[in-house]
Amino acid sequence: MGAYIALGVGVILIGLNAARALLKLKPSKFSLFIGIIALAFGGASAAGFELPLWQTILVLIGLFIIAEAATSLARSK
């Protein structure tokens, strides 16, 4: 049951940020980050896998840093 709650929370938070982007508002990085974590853990748990918490969070933080740098480079051109 907890896996499906996490999946729902992840979908809601990512959908919220998608709606904000469609309305030309700045998406919240924090809620997007929490949504991705919830979606990843909920999906893995529903599929019968168990993800390591801290390693997954560190990887996602690294991906956010890379995405932010790529966006910054694209804006400067």
C-alpha positions as a printed Julia matrix, in Angstrom:
77×3 Matrix{Float64}:
  0.0    0.0     0.0
  2.83   2.43    0.82
  4.3    1.96   -2.65
  1.12   3.21   -4.27
  0.93   6.19   -1.94
  4.5    7.13   -2.87
  3.66   6.72   -6.56
  0.63   8.97   -6.16
  2.57  11.63   -4.3
  5.3   11.55   -6.95
  2.82  11.89   -9.82
  0.99  14.74   -8.07
  4.17  16.71   -7.35
  5.58  16.23  -10.84
  2.17  17.1   -12.33
  2.07  20.25  -10.21
  5.39  21.36  -11.64
  4.26  20.5   -15.18
  1.16  22.67  -14.65
  3.31  25.51  -13.35
  5.52  25.25  -16.43
  2.48  25.34  -18.72
  1.28  28.48  -16.95
  4.73  30.01  -17.52
  5.47  30.01  -13.79
  8.81  28.88  -12.43
  8.63  25.23  -11.31
  9.69  24.51   -7.74
 12.94  22.55   -7.69
 12.24  21.26   -4.19
  8.83  19.77   -4.97
 10.17  18.4    -8.25
 13.04  16.72   -6.35
 10.68  15.23   -3.76
  8.31  14.11   -6.52
 11.07  12.31   -8.4
 12.26  10.6    -5.23
  8.71   9.52   -4.32
  8.08   8.28   -7.87
 11.36   6.35   -7.96
 10.88   4.71   -4.58
  7.19   4.01   -5.14
  7.82   2.53   -8.57
 10.69   0.4    -7.35
  8.69  -0.82   -4.36
  5.65  -1.64   -6.5
  7.92  -3.62   -8.84
  9.38  -5.55   -5.9
 12.77  -3.82   -5.78
 14.31  -1.88   -2.95
 16.39   1.22   -3.72
 19.14   2.42   -1.37
 17.88   5.74    0.02
 21.03   7.84    0.4
 22.72   6.68   -2.79
 19.6    7.46   -4.8
 19.29  10.91   -3.25
 22.96  11.66   -3.99
 22.55  10.61   -7.63
 19.46  12.81   -8.0
 21.25  15.79   -6.43
 24.07  15.3    -8.94
 21.59  15.15  -11.82
 19.94  18.37  -10.65
 23.33  20.11  -10.5
 24.19  18.95  -14.02
 20.77  20.01  -15.34
 21.12  23.43  -13.72
 24.58  23.91  -15.27
 23.31  22.85  -18.7
 20.38  25.26  -18.45
 22.69  28.06  -17.39
 25.0   27.38  -20.34
 22.09  27.32  -22.78
 20.82  30.68  -21.5
 24.22  32.34  -21.84
 24.46  31.59  -25.56
